[in-house]
Amino acid sequence: MTAILQITDTHIVAEGVLVSGKLDTRAALKRLVSRLCSIQNKIGTVDAVLVSGDLSDDGSSESYEQFKALIAPLGLPLHIIPGNHDAREPMRAAFAEQLPVKGPLNWHVQIGKVHMIGLDTLVEGHRHGTLTDETLTYLRNALIRADGAPVLLALHHPPFLSGIRFMDDIGLTNQGAIKQAVSRYSGKMHIVCGHIHSMMLTNIAGHVAISAPSPNSTFEFDQRDEAPVGFFTQEGGCLLHRWNDGFQTVRIGPVAGAGPFSF
């Protein structure tokens, strides 16, 4: 059994600052981490945490230090990729022990039987994401090395349309490129992402693709042309990806409801 927690879009800022004047993202992440710590005996051993971008809301060095302090109680190996709110060099400096010393923040690690591949889609100064030729080459080579083993492939921007127009306008610009890159992979693969602050599931070239919720906010699924642009203060929790001769993904909410009640 291999188990990997996916947390995304934490949008951490300096202590005392509210994101968009509304969200206390530090408090939201603290609540989620506390919840995860309290149920460790229920969900079993977790091998690592994947953070699929937008760790920070402002890309500041202080925000990454805040993030590390907030996530530390989990006591788990951490693997991160950048989102559009992150800044590559401050992130690289804050996580120097695990990120490449230059170039895109791409990486490939093996956790148990699962090959986890992280891809950098950040286009600094912009909200959309792109897989550069260098990153696509990295992906193809990583899949060759994985050689049919189970793969958890992570990127921040979804490689699919969400139906939320204002988010799709700042989505991944070359979705076809990743579809082509993974289309010939013969092993089991889950493609996971963040960015849209909600859980969606679809299929990319025969592989399951899942977006994760955010601990602090969500975007409403509203396909109308006139849908208002903005977030809702609904805390979505995180995902747990488990491999045991097949993938299983479980959503873990930020709080436990009342119960259990007999039925």
C-alpha positions, -999 to +999 in steps of 0.1 A: +000+000+000+012+035-009-007+065+003-001+101-008-020+132+005-027+159-020-032+194-006-035+223-031-041+261-033-033+270+003-026+306-007-006+314+024+003+350+032+020+368+061+004+364+096-025+388+101-031+393+064-064+382+047-064+371+011-086+394-009-095+411+024-117+380+032-099+347+036-077+337+066-059+311+046-034+304+075-063+295+098-079+273+072-047+253+066-041+250+103-076+235+107-071+210+079-037+199+093-052+195+128-080+174+113-055+152+094-034+147+125-065+137+145-076+109+120-042+094+112-051+062+130-083+060+109-068+066+074-037+045+080-001+052+071+005+081+048+038+081+029+041+117+016+023+149+010+020+164-025+012+201-027+000+209-062+007+246-064-003+280-051+013+273-017+016+311-015-007+338-025+020+364-031+051+344-038+070+360-008+097+343+011+078+349+043+047+331+030+068+299+022+082+299+057+047+303+071+036+274+049+063+251+062+055+259+098+018+252+092+023+219+074+051+207+098+028+189+123+020+163+097+056+151+099+056+138+064+079+141+034+068+170+013+068+173-025+057+206-041+051+221-075+044+258-083+011+274-092+004+307-108+005+326-075+039+312-066+073+327-075+099+302-087+131+316-071+117+322-036+101+288-037+133+272-049+152+289-020+126+279+006+126+242-005+162+239-017+166+204-003+140+190-027+139+212-058+163+214-088+189+241-084+180+257-118+154+256-145+118+245-142+107+230-109+101+195-123+109+163-103+104+126-103+104+105-072+094+069-064+073+064-033+066+027-026+055+013-060+042+047-072+063+070-095+053+106-086+061+132-113+057+169-106+055+194-135+061+231-135+034+250-154+042+285-140+044+314-164+056+342-141+036+374-143+006+356-157-023+335-143-024+309-171-001+280-172+020+263-199+041+232-203+073+243-219+092+221-244+117+214-217+090+203-193+073+181-219+107+164-226+112+159-189+077+143-187+084+119-216+117+108-201+102+103-167+075+081-182+102+061-199+119+056-165+086+046-149+084+018-174+048+008-169+047+012-131+019+032-115+023+069-119+008+099-100+014+128-124+009+163-108+006+198-123-011+229-110-032+239-140-058+214-151-052+196-183-089+198-191-117+224-193-136+228-160-167+245-175-160+275-152-154+301-178-132+326-159-110+298-147-107+281-181-096+315-194-065+312-171-060+275-175-034+254-192-026+267-227-014+235-243-037+208-230-032+188-262+005+185-255+001+167-222-026+145-237-002+134-264+027+129-240+007+105-218-013+088-245+011+059-250+018+052-213+008+016-207+007+016-169-019+029-145-018+067-142-037+093-122-032+129-133-039+153-104-040+191-103-053+221-085-062+257-095-100+253-098-105+249-060-129+220-065-129+183-071-136+172-107-129+139-124-124+133-161-104+112-186-072+123-204-060+098-231-074+069-212-060+080-178-081+094-149-076+131-142-087+146-109-086+182-096-084+187-058-104+210-036-088+239-017-086+241+021-099+276+021-123+284-007-141+272-038-153+284-072-189+276-079-196+254-109-215+279-130-214+276-168-234+307-176-217+334-197-227+359-171-215+339-141-200+362-115-162+361-112-152+353-076-147+327-049-169+313-021-157+308+014-164+270+014-135+250+028-130+218+006-103+198+024-079+176+005-075+143-013-059+110-003-045+089-032-040+052-023-023+026-045-030-011-038-029-029-071-050+000-084-057+036-075-083+048-050-089+085-043-107+097-012-117+132-003-111+142+033-131+172+045-117+199+067-141+191+096-160+161+109-197+163+112-217+151+142-219+113+145-217+085+140-254+077+145-268+042+142-291+034+113 
